[in-house]
């Protein structure tokens, strides 16, 4: 595991207006700058490594994380302002677009939990919490308090832990994430599985797993979801990585079709979403 630098600093705002891929949401909420999961040896496909935020600090993306020390104070102020303006009922938040809200630093800082506790006080429309970390189990109590105002989205790129170890070796195991999804779903919290990006998989087995632990699934690919029809993913070296691992046939447009067919056959069309339209189905 590479060493990382952890710091904190104040932020000017908690809620950032969205657009583009996340145009279905009014705001994104990122408790941290940087992501401990996001280094090239952890998530080589992470599109954020190609964005300006990845160069906000010295060092490779994933080697540093900054906690937004005043995030919760700012969030309370901004939600109160939305309430006064009459816009709160239509407010939707994606948490998080450029970091994982439940990476290791959260165990100490608790910014994500405190933010959810604040959000629970307000009658906004919906907050989606996107993570690959089992740490979210800690906050089942506040997620239950949010009720239908929350969707938990667990990233599960493949059903095959051999693939996970080959491509994202520092991320939580497939079985561990499945157990997290099952626990959240069993507690009545709306649960989405995000197969994003789709990695090599067994379509029929994957569909059966998702059917048991999720209300819905979003499938995304390098070519539909990287914002550049695959050019960004190629620039990150994903094509070469797949070729070296023997997965070359999986890095092409259309490779997702067998999985989508299996998912729709098992879950039904309404529970199977795709790429940007799926993520924006608030």
BELBEL-V563665 format. One record per pair of residues at least 6 apart in sequence whose ideal C-beta (glycine too) atoms are under 7 Angstrom apart, sorted by the first residue. I is the first residue (numbers start at 1). J is the second residue. Records with the same first field share a line. If there is no record, write none. Layout:
BEGIN
I=J ; J
END
This chain:
BEGIN
1=170
2=39 ; 63
4=36 ; 63 ; 64 ; 65
5=59 ; 63 ; 64
6=65 ; 105
7=66
8=66 ; 67 ; 69
9=66 ; 69
10=69 ; 70
11=68 ; 70 ; 71 ; 74
13=74 ; 78
14=29 ; 71 ; 74 ; 75 ; 78
15=27 ; 29 ; 75 ; 78 ; 93
16=27 ; 28
17=26 ; 27
18=25 ; 26 ; 27 ; 28 ; 94
21=227 ; 276
22=28 ; 94 ; 97 ; 279 ; 280
23=280
24=280 ; 281 ; 282
25=92 ; 93 ; 94 ; 280 ; 282
26=91 ; 92
27=93
28=94 ; 96 ; 97
29=93 ; 95 ; 96 ; 115
30=96 ; 97 ; 98 ; 99
31=68 ; 71 ; 96 ; 101 ; 111 ; 112 ; 115
32=65 ; 66 ; 67 ; 68 ; 99 ; 103 ; 105
33=53 ; 56 ; 66 ; 99
34=64 ; 65 ; 66 ; 99
35=62 ; 65 ; 99 ; 100 ; 103
36=62 ; 65 ; 103 ; 104 ; 105
37=43 ; 100 ; 103 ; 132 ; 170 ; 171
38=46 ; 48 ; 49 ; 61 ; 62
39=60 ; 61 ; 62 ; 63
40=60
41=170
42=62 ; 168 ; 170 ; 171
43=168 ; 171
44=167 ; 236 ; 237 ; 238 ; 241
45=197 ; 222 ; 233 ; 236 ; 238
47=226 ; 227 ; 232
48=54 ; 61 ; 98
49=61 ; 236
50=232 ; 235 ; 236
53=98
54=61
57=64
65=103 ; 105
67=105 ; 109 ; 111
68=111
71=111 ; 115
72=111 ; 114 ; 115 ; 118
75=115 ; 118
76=118
79=88 ; 118 ; 122
82=88 ; 91
83=122
88=122 ; 123 ; 124
89=123 ; 125
90=125
91=124 ; 125
92=125 ; 126 ; 282
93=127
94=128 ; 130
95=101 ; 127 ; 128 ; 129 ; 130
96=130
100=131 ; 132 ; 133
101=112 ; 129 ; 131
102=112 ; 131 ; 133 ; 135 ; 136
103=133
106=112 ; 135
107=135
113=139 ; 142
116=139 ; 142 ; 146
117=142
119=127 ; 146
120=142 ; 145 ; 146
124=149
126=149 ; 151 ; 282
127=149 ; 150
128=151 ; 153
129=150 ; 152 ; 153
130=153 ; 155 ; 194
131=154 ; 155
132=154 ; 155 ; 171 ; 172 ; 177
133=172
134=172 ; 176 ; 177 ; 180
136=152 ; 180
137=180 ; 183
140=184 ; 187
143=150 ; 152 ; 189
144=187 ; 188 ; 189
148=190
150=189 ; 190
151=190 ; 192
152=184 ; 189 ; 190 ; 191 ; 192
153=192 ; 194
154=177 ; 180 ; 181 ; 191 ; 193 ; 194
155=194 ; 196
156=174 ; 177 ; 193 ; 195
157=195 ; 196 ; 197 ; 198 ; 199
158=164 ; 174 ; 199 ; 200 ; 201
159=174 ; 201 ; 202 ; 205 ; 206 ; 209
160=200 ; 201 ; 202
161=173 ; 174 ; 175
163=199 ; 200
164=171 ; 173 ; 174
166=245
167=199
178=209 ; 213
181=191 ; 193 ; 213 ; 214
182=213
184=191
185=191 ; 213 ; 214
190=215
191=213 ; 214 ; 215
192=214 ; 215 ; 216 ; 217 ; 218
193=210 ; 214 ; 217
194=218
195=217 ; 218 ; 219 ; 220
196=218 ; 220 ; 225
197=220 ; 221 ; 222 ; 225
198=219 ; 220 ; 221 ; 256 ; 259
200=247 ; 250
201=259
203=258 ; 259 ; 262
204=262
206=259 ; 262
207=262 ; 263 ; 266 ; 267
208=266
210=217 ; 263 ; 267
211=266 ; 267
215=271
216=271 ; 273
217=263 ; 267 ; 271 ; 272 ; 273
218=273 ; 278 ; 279
219=256 ; 259 ; 260 ; 263 ; 274
220=275
221=256
222=230 ; 233 ; 238 ; 251
223=229 ; 230 ; 253
224=275
225=275
226=232 ; 233
238=251
239=251
242=248 ; 250 ; 251
260=272 ; 274
263=272
264=272
273=281
END
